[in-house]
Amino acid sequence: MLKISNVSKTFNIGTINEKKALRNISLHLEPEDFVTIIGGNGAGKSTMLNMIAGVYPIDSGVIDLDGVNISRLPEYARAKYLGRVFQDPMRGTAADMEIQENLALALRRGQSRGLRWGISGEEKEQYKKLL
């Protein structure tokens, strides 16, 4: 479950370039919910997603993910709770790796890793079945 409560974000506070990107937004998503965020340029869509991921700190409010308050966690600490897919296919992936290798890498997020092949034969078969 993702619960965003009264979250606000202002960029360049106290300057001539001050921009209130989000003002007291709230959102409650249950497991299995599917949501589409729609809005024009500058509406705050990317800002909201970046705040959930921890790229930008929030000015006020609370972001709760599965009962864990992640509002003040840095981006790297939130990585064990969530994953992202970027508009630019080269961001967030290892460009020289195959899609299935990137999926295997994401599956191992938060686990101890050592020196071994990036993807096992069993995982390759699993991805074939899923596709």
Secondary structure, DSSP 8 states (H G I E B T S, - for coil): -EEEEEEEEEESTTSTT-EEEEEEEEEEE-TT--------TTSSHHHHHHHHHTSS--SEEEEEETTEE-TT--HHHHTTT-----SSTTTTS-TTS-HHHHHHHHHTTTS---SS-SS-HHHHHHHHHH-
